[in-house]
Every structure is written in C-alpha cells, then in structure tokens.
Amino acid sequence: MKLTRKTITRTTVATAAGASVLALAACGGGGGSASADAFSVLVNVENTEVPAVLETLAAGACSAEAEAMPLEIETTPQTNLDQQLQLLAGQGALPVLFSAGNAPSLTAELADAGHIADFSEVLGDLGIADQIEPAAVSTIESLYGGFRALPFEYNVEGIWYNKQIFADNGIDEPETFDDLVSAAGALSDAGVQPFSASGEQGWPLTRLISGYIFRDLGPDALQKVADGEASLTDPEYVAAAQAIADLGAEGWFGEGVGSIDMATSENQFLNGSAAMFYMGSWFLSGLNDPEMNQIGTENVGFMPFPAVEGGAGDRTQLAANVGLPLTMNANLVNDDTTPWLECIVENYGATALAQENRVSGFALNDEVEDIPELTAMVQDQVANTETTVLWFEALLSAEATTTAQRNAAPLVTGSISAEEFMQKVQGDQ
C-alpha cells in the first residue's frame, strides 16, 4: 500500500501511533494538480488530527480503499489556505478533499462556481446521509449556506459549572436567564466569583451576547442581521448586550476581566476560583487532564445557555461550531473516490474518538471503550441535538469581528454602553 504526504512548505509530521514519520516533499508553484490515481487531501498544516486519523483508517478500516486509491495528504499554513484554495480552483486542480476556507463566504463562492460537492446529494446517493449527526448538519448549513462540508471535528458550546460549589450554595442548574442571574447573585453573596471569562480575547463575552440573542429572538436572529433584515442597533438586539453588561456591572466576572487571558480564565474554573465558565467542548482536553483539573471531573457540569423567558428560542438549540471542516471537489465525485468517502463517513467518528479523544459530527458505528465521562457526555449532547445556533461573530465581517472582540471587555466593565457597543459593531459590518 502506498501512503504519501506532500506539503507546500518543507517539514515533517508524526503520523498516527505505530506509524513511521513521513518525509514531506515540497511542492512548487500552486501545489500541482490533484492526482488522478490518488485520494488527495489538502489540510492546513496546523491540523494534525485529521491526517493522523486518515492514516489510521488507510492502514486499517479503509485499507482496501487505500490499496485501490492511495491516500495522499498535502498541507498548507492556515494563513495561506484561502489563497491556496482560490489558486487551485482557478487551475482546476483542487484535490478530492480539502479544508474549508477560513472565511465561510469563500466556501459559498467556490460552491457557486461548481467546485464544491453538495453532501446532501452525494451522501444521499450513497445511502449514508444518516451517518452525519443532525446537529452537525444544522451547523454546517447555517455556516456555509448548505451541506457543503463534513464535520471532522464538532464542538458544542455552553456553560461549564462547578457542581460542588452549586450544591454547597443550594443552587440548581439554571434553566432560564433569570435563574442564572439569581444563581450568580447568590454565589457572589457567598464570596464566590460567579463567572470566569477572558476579556483580553473578547469572544468568550460576545458568546454570552449571542446566547441571549438566540434565546430571546430565535435561532435565525443573527442571520437576519447578516441579510440586512435587522440591525444590531435595533432595541431587541441592544437588550442582549445590556443583559451581559449588567452581569459585569455587578462585578460577577471578577476584577481586571479586561486583562484576563485565556489560560488564566481556564485556570480560574479548573482550580475552583470561579463557579461558571462559558466555553466549547474543545475545553475537554483541560477538563480530562487530572493535573490541570483540580476540582475533579465528577464536579464538572455542562449546561446550554439558559432560556430567556418568553423568548423565541430554547435551550435545546445548542451553540456549535465545526472545528475541522473539510469539503469535497464536486468534479472528483466518482466511482473511484466515493468508496473512500463512504469508508471515512462510516469509520471516522469512532476512530477519532478512540485515537484522539476527539468528538466529531460523524455517527459512532463501533463501540469505543474507556471514553472519559465528560467526553461521553458531550458525544451524547451532539447525538441528541437537532437544531444548533452559531456564535456572535460567525456571520460578521472580519472588521466587525475585531471590533466586537476589542469592545467586549469595555462593555462589561462599563466603559461603553450597550448602545455604543452595538453601534460600533454594526458600523463595521
């Protein structure tokens, strides 16, 4: 069996456990044309998990497919990805599978130009559409305007909380935002910092704003802003920013939130200094590490953003993102490539969970043993979710995204008002 990996920049990468280190040959120019006799995959070089799992599949569950059509992996730096995809598309040289562009709009543009496969049709024709979790399909469709990517990693987001601190203070898991405010007040009165968040990063705070927006106005609320049907400066959107600003006005994010970096905010939760922490399921690596997690996995709970009383959304609509999405070249969907695609779809989920402790959006067709309890909980959340929502910046322009994240800490510290915050973001959209 031939197994090769190429890269646009010369480097070496360790393969999956038990496999040897592969020398990566440099490619000149635009990366060359996709090999007609290879199952070619282009990923950003920072993405080491997908290549490792694909190589495991090539040596195991997908060995027959790899024998017929060898796996060929090419990498490019994340910062060069969009440019590389545009160049290859212009040359008619896109590989079979490739990482979705950094900007969701690029994926839509490539799809409109006929370069990206519609997985609802491709997987439907193969009879394996049910192998993708509905929650993942919902997220992909919202982000890319169609089922145009596969969820090689899938993250859900919500509020992690310290069960022991809640129990010690007689607090049940909040189901509504009013419950959340009451819980935070009780914790503060007991001398416990209610929330930890990185104001330096900004986005952990804007996630709270979008959480409120989706629960109050419904799962399409930010799509309406992107489509020009609504504005962030509308009173009902400003109310969401005000709700989060009010949490900050109470001092519930602790002192110096604007200078708190991500590592510090994580540690505040992991060492028991703060009772709640909004974060995605990628945080599992820290939660499952006994050296980092000083409160113990048995004391960690997870809740979706609470409902807003009378709102159009509900807490079953998890916030989610596709961390490692790959798309498929519409022009290379054929009898040679679809056996590989079918094998990946049917086997990637269990292999990634067992090998990388990584939750994906693929169904689990094999039993995986010794899964950490919190990881299993997230996998169940994904499997039992039908509708998902995005995050505050998902549909914003790059400039508006920067503006939102830079001004999130000033919002919760009272340096700017909710109206000013939304005006700044909307103005750069």
N, C-alpha and C positions, 0 to 999 in steps of 0.2 A: 504493500500500500504506500502510495506516495503522499506525503504530508509536507506542504511547504508553507512558508510565510514570507511575505515581502513587506517592505516598508519604504516610504518615501524618504525618510531620514534613517541613516545607518545606526542601528542599535541592536541590542539583544534583549530577549524577554524570556523569562522562565515559563515553561509550559505547565500543564496540569501535573499533579503529583504522579511520580513514576515515569514521566516522560522526560526526555533529554532536553537540554537547552538548544533552541534552534537558532542558527545564524540567520540574521535578517539581511537580505540583499537589498541594496539601494536601487530605486527605480529612478530613471531620469525623466525629464520633461514633465508631462502631465500625469505620469503614473502608468502610461501604457493602456492598451485596450484590454477589456475583460477577456480572460482566456476562454475560448470556446469549449475546451476539454477539461475545465476545472470549475469547481463550485467556489467562485471567488467572493470574498467578503472584505469589505473596507470598513474599519472602525477607527475611532480616534485612539491615539496611542495610549492615552490615559486609561482607557477602558481595557483592563487586563482580564476581567472576569468572563466576558463573552468569549474571547478566544480560548481561554482555558477550558471552559465547558464544551465548546465546539470540538476542541481537540480530544477531549474525553469521549465525546459521542463518536467521533471519527474512528477512535480506537476500539469502541465497544458497540453500543446500540446501533450506530449508523455505519458500521464497518463495511457492510455490503454496498451502501451508497457511496462511501469514500473510495472503495475499490473501483467502482464504475466511474466515478467522477471525483477525483482527488480534491480535498479541501485546500484552498489557497487563501491565506489571510494577509491582507495588506493594512498598514496603519498610516495615519497622518495625524499631526498635532491638532488638538481641539481647535486652536486658534486659526488653523488653516482649513478646517473642514468645509465651511461653506464655500470658500473659493475653490477648493478642490472638486467639490460636487458640481459646481457650475461649469468648471473647465471640462470635466469628464463628460458631463451631459452634452456640452457643445461639440465634443468629439465623438459622441455616440459610443462612449467607452465606459459607461457606468458598469460596475460589477453586478453580480447576481443579487447580493445583499449588501446594504451599506447603511451606516449610521445616519439617522435623520439629522438634518441641518440644525445648527444652533438656534436659528430663527424659525419658528413654526411656519412663517409665511413662505420660506424657501421651499419647504416640503409641498406646500399648496401650489406654488408656482411650478415646481417640477412635475407635480401630478397633472396640472392643467396642460402642460406641454407633452403629456403622454409618457413620461419617464417612470412613473411610479404605479405599481400594481394596486388594484382595489382588492383588499384581502377579503372583503365580504363575498366577492365573486370567486376569487381563487380558492379560498378555504371551503366555500360552499360547494364548488365543483368537486373538490376532493373529499367532501363529506366529513370534514374535520372542523367546521366552524365552531362546534361546541367545545373544542379544546382550548378556547380562549375565554377566560373569565369575563362575564358580562360587565363587571366593574371596570376592567381594563379596556374593554371595547368602548364603554361610555366615555372614559377619559380621553382615549385616542381620538375619538370622533369629535369631542369638544375642542381638543387642541389643534387638530390637523384638518378639520372640516370633512372628515370621512375616515373610514377604517383603512388608513394608509401606512400603518406601522405595526410592528409586533413588539409586545412588552417583555423584553429580555430581563428587565428589572421593573418592579412595580412597587410603589410606595404609597401608603396611606398616611394621612396626617391627622393629628388631633392633640389632645391634651393628656400628657402622661402625668400621673399624680401619685403621691405617696400614700398608700393605703393606711399605713400605721399612723401617720400624722392625722389623716382624716378620722380614723377610728378613735384616736386619743382625744379628739375635739368634737366627737359626736356628729360628724359630717357624713352624709350620704353622697354618692356620686351625683353631682348637679345635672339635672335634665334640662333645665331652662337657664337662660342667661340671668334671670333674676336669682335663681338658685346659686349660680356661680358667684354673683356679686355678694350674696349673703354669706356664702362659704368663705370668700376672700375676707370679708369683714370680720368674721369670727376668728379666722386664722390670725389676722393682724392684731386683733384684740388679745389673742393668746401669745403674742410675741413671735409669731411665725411669719416669715416673708411669704406671701401668697404665691407670687409668680417669679420665675426667672426668665430673662429674655436678653438677647444680645442687641442692645441699642446701636452698637457700633455697626453691626451688619444691617440692621433695619428691617429686613424681611420677616424675622420672627414676630415683629409687631404688626407689620402690614398684613400678615396672615390672619391675625385676630380681626382686623378690619373687614377683610373679605369674608371671614367666617360669619360675622354678624350680618353682612350684606346678603349672603346666600340664604341664611336662615330667615331673615326678615323679608327679603324681596323675591326670593326664589332662585333656583339654580341657573337661570338664564340672565340674571341681573347684570353681570359684567359683560356678557355677550351683547346686551342691548347698548352698553356704553361703547363697545368696540364698533358696533354697527351704526352708531350715531342716533339711536332711538332714545337714548337717555344720556345724562351727563353726571359726572361725579359731583358736580356742584348742585345738583338737584337736592332739595331738602332731605329726602329719604336716604340718600347716599351720605350726606353730611352727618346725618344722625348716627350712622355706623361709626364714622371716625370719632364722633363725640363720645359714643359709648366706651370706646377704648381709651380715649383721652381721660375720661372720668376715672378709669382704673388707675391711671398714672397719677391723677390729681390726689388720689388717696394715699399715694406712696407705696402702692402694692407691688411695684416692680423693684423695689429696693433703692438704695442710694447709688447715684452715679450710673444709672442704667445706660446713659448715652455713651459711656466709655467701656461698657462691659463687652468683651469679645466673646466669640462662640465657645471657646474652650472653658472660659470662666463660667458662662451661663450653664453649660452642661454640668460642670462640677458642682455648681450650687444645688442642682437637683440630685445628682448622684451621691453627694455627701450629706444630704438631708437638710441643707440650709434653706431650701425653698420647697414649697409643697406641690407646685404645679409648673409644667414646662411644656409649651407648645412646640412640637417637633414631629418630623416624619419618621417612618419606620426604619429609615437608614440609621437611626439612633440605636437600633438593636445591637450593633457591634459594641457600643459602650455599655448598654444595659446588661448584655450577656457576659461581660468581662468582670469576673469577681474582684479583680484588683482595682477596677475603676468604680464599679457599683458598690458603694459602701452601705447602701440601705437594704440590699438583698433583692433578688428578682421576685421573691414572694411578696414583697411590699410595693411592687410597681403595678399600677393600674393604668388603663388607657380608656379615654372617653372621646367620642366625636364632639366637635364643637356643639355646645348646647343649643336647643331650640330657642327662638325668640317668640314669646307669647303672641299669638295672632298672626305670626309670620306665614309667608307663602312657601317656605322651605321647611325641611325637617331634618333631625339629626341622623336619619338613616342614610342621608346623602353625604358620604364621606368625601373630604377633600383628598385628592390623589394626584400623583404625577407618575409619568413613565420615565424612570431614570436613565435607562439604556435602550432607547427605541431604535430598531433597525427597519428599514424599508426594503422593498424588492423592485428590481428593474422590470418594468412591465414588458419590455422587449425580450426578456430572458425567462419568461414563464413558459416552460415547455416540458416535454416528456423526460428530458434529461435532468432538469433541475427540480421538478416537483417531488420526486422521491426523497430527495434531501430535505426539502421543505417539510414534507409530511413527517419525516423522522424527527426533525427538530421540534416541530409543534407537539408531537406526542411524547417526547422524552426530555425536553429541556427543563421543564418545571421541576421534576423530581431530581434530576441530576444537579441542577444549580442549588437546590435546597440542601442536598446531601453533601455536595462538594464545597460550596461557597457559603452555606448558611444564608442564601440569598432568596428572598421571596420574589417571584416573577408573576406575570399575568397569565402564565400557561397553567392548564389544569394539571393536577397531580395524578398520574396514571400508575405509579408504583408507590408502594408504602415506603416511607422514609423513616428510619429509626433514629432515636436519640436526638430529636429536634428539641432545642431549648423551648421551654414553656412559653416564653413571650413571643418567640418566632412563630410557634404553632398558633398562638392567639391571633397574630396579625394575618397569617395564612387563612384562618377561619373568617376573619373580618372581610378579607378580599373575596373569598368564596361566597359569602352571604350578602354581598352588596350588589345591587343592581344599577343604581344611579350614583354618579360621582359629580363633584364640582372641582373647579380649578383653583387657582390661587390669585391673589390680588394683581400681580404683575403679568400673569400669563398672556394676556391679550394686549398689554400696553406696549408702546414703542420703547426702544432702548433708552431714549432720553427721559421719558416719563417714568420708566422703571428706576433709573438712577435718582430722579427727583423724589420719588416715593420713599425709597430706602434711606436717602440722606435726611429726610424730614420726619421720619417716623419717631425718632427719639425726641426731637423738639416738640412734637405733638404730645407725647405722653408726659413730658416734663413741663408743659405749659408755655413753652417759648413761642409757639404759634398756635392759633386756634384751629378747630376742626374745619372751619370755612376756609381759612388760609391754606391749610394742608391740601384740601381737595382742589382748590383753585390752582395751586402750583402744579399738581399732578395733571389735572385736566388741561392746563395751558401748554404742557409739553407733550400731550398726546397727539 
